[in-house]
Amino acid sequence: MAEEQQPKRTDVNTLGEFGLIDHLTQRFPLRNPSSVLGVGDDAAVINNGDLHTVVSTDMLVEGIHFDLMYTPLKHLGYKSVVVNLSDIYAMNAQPKQITVSMALSNRFSVEALEEIYDGIRTACELYKVDLVGGDTTSSPKGLIISVTAVGQAEPDKIVRRSTAQVGDLICITGNVGAAYLGLQILEREKQVYLSNPDTQPELEGHDYLIERQLKPEARRDMIGHLAKAEVLPTSMIDISDGVASEIFHICKSSKVGALLEESGVSIHPDAEYQAVAFNLDPITCALSGGEDYELLFTIKPEDAEKVKYLPDLYIAGEIVPAEDGVMLNSKGGKLHPLTAQGWQHFNPNQ
Amino acid sequence: MAEEQQPKRTDVNTLGEFGLIDHLTQRFPLRNPSSVLGVGDDAAVINNGDLHTVVSTDMLVEGIHFDLMYTPLKHLGYKSVVVNLSDIYAMNAQPKQITVSMALSNRFSVEALEEIYDGIRTACELYKVDLVGGDTTSSPKGLIISVTAVGQAEPDKIVRRSTAQVGDLICITGNVGAAYLGLQILEREKQVYLSNPDTQPELEGHDYLIERQLKPEARRDMIGHLAKAEVLPTSMIDISDGVASEIFHICKSSKVGALLEESGVSIHPDAEYQAVAFNLDPITCALSGGEDYELLFTIKPEDAEKVKYLPDLYIAGEIVPAEDGVMLNSKGGKLHPLTAQGWQHFNPNQ
């Protein structure tokens, strides 16, 4: 039989998630004139004449991205759609269609699948997107959901990661870190439950954090606000892996540096409180915790006046020359080099 | 903790693969004007003005769709692209872009991933499509590949499943059943190997059948031939689940019946020989074996002259009124009702 013979074996963890994708896709040049933008942004861009098509895809794997011990199936369906729509908004495009592929073991019933699709439908209705295709198949173990979102935008309205300029202001929508702390609460209660199944989970009072984790929303509203205010961001990304990680993506793509102000990073009071209760640093949770699905974008300095009165939007720093690095100016007035910390999916323990 | 409480539990097998997709997606109406065609064809169709975008997605799961004991990783990468391109051609569209998402356990090395991407790149080069996005993540077990293909077509050139008319002729490209028999050979040698790892596999002389299984091609050439001959099929589908299953899809979507001629179903001599060697009926293998990735389409009777001289194309029957059912006219001149037999992915043993 054709046995795999591998003289060299490099562990996937050595490259990191983003390094691995870069490594694998570097030898894929774009050849078709309609391929405007390929790997390396929130979504790909395809030229269709008057309108461009924006495509993004994400895979959620049970045991890696979600834990069914505390994730209701309906929420899971909802979230699997929302995280993809978030990528489309991050291109300043409007999502219009999704496809959903699912692989599941036979421990899932038709009713369980209906729950997932209920969540998918709720997201479709709220965000006005259509389910247009997909695939349902079995898996030897666990549940895997792969969603592809398709959006539309006028070609000159599409915002990439790679176009931030020195002097641009960094903006962050909403607050960050809450989804991460919601996850910590759910994980804690799971451990309590596993060690003693008779105990009741202590989730009361944590509604906000838990909802941020289990039922995130994509910032469709902000895309509308910006259009109304006639502000076209100079670069944009959604916050799926944490503010720090996203700033590094923008800086790497745009070949710039960044100076982030701690005072501009909004943390919800519940998140602040819970971080302290967990003996964690709130700003670390805010910068490195992922899954907030807020937007991080840059604007020309002259647009500062226009965004000033937009709700739930914070100016949180400035783009600087690449040689100045990526720095955090703490509330105490000290400069710290920022480190990118995406989610470490390739955990050897998993 | 939020435990799943399921008062009713319907096994997913009770609905069958297609029934399950129908059931889950029936409450998803299309709302966006750009959503031209949703679930239920080889691909979705999106209106982008001058050109329509065609989107198809497929998920391949280790242990269900492929077995790495006899599937070289490069072939797997190649096939995972080709099966999606086949869906785009089946809409009479030209694939232009793909996204690839992959979940894999840490038993896979970077080198193993490179092999898969080598196959993906080879397919991209041969079929002139660009890899524009994707996702690489870990899985607790096994390998899952999800590919989304995006194509373009002029709106009036797109061919659906639902538009076959009574009197149309049924055409099948190439030969069918070979991929299924290739799989049977590989499965047999796997069993031999498992019972005695010292034996050498007997694959010699089976190159054609094994290649049909491990490295199928999509019929891009045929789409070109038809355009050149100025024949626009009245309906079309690719043969992924077997001729019989695809004919049922066309008939159900178009609300018609079909009379298939056994003499019009081409079987490769190697497939014929191997079916007999396995004590199987060659025509059953040809009609029910899947993964040939040939095209099945219908044409207006007046186009018969135009397709007559096209290479590798067989007229294999006629569309009849729905009340006449879906029948096979055997070489012996007897009429048999045809039964749809897709792949039973939801095998309770898996």
Interface residues (C-beta under 8 A of the other chain):
Chain A: M1 A2 E4 Q6 K8 R9 T10 D11 V12 N13 T14 L15 E17 L20 I21 H23 L24 T25 R27 F28 P29 L30 R31 N32 S34 S35 L37 G38 V39 A43 A44 I46 N48 G49 D50 L51 T53 V55 S56 T57 D58 M59 V61 E62 G63 I64 H65 L68 M69 Y70 T71 P72 L73 K96 Q97 T99 S101 M102 A103 L104 N106 F108 S109 V110 E111 A112 L113 E114 Y117 R121 C124 K128 V129 D130 L131 V132 G133 G134 D135 T136 T137 S138 S139 P140 K141 G142 I144 S146 T148 V150 Q152 E189 K190 Y193 P201 H345 F346 N347 P348 Q350
Chain B: M1 A2 E4 Q6 K8 R9 T10 D11 V12 N13 T14 L15 E17 L20 I21 H23 L24 T25 R27 F28 P29 L30 R31 N32 S34 S35 L37 G38 V39 A43 A44 I46 N48 G49 D50 L51 T53 V55 S56 T57 D58 M59 V61 E62 G63 I64 H65 L68 M69 Y70 T71 P72 L73 K96 Q97 T99 S101 M102 A103 L104 N106 F108 S109 V110 E111 A112 L113 E114 Y117 R121 C124 K128 V129 D130 L131 V132 G133 G134 D135 T136 T137 S138 S139 P140 K141 G142 I144 S146 T148 V150 Q152 E189 K190 Y193 P201 H345 F346 N347 P348 Q350
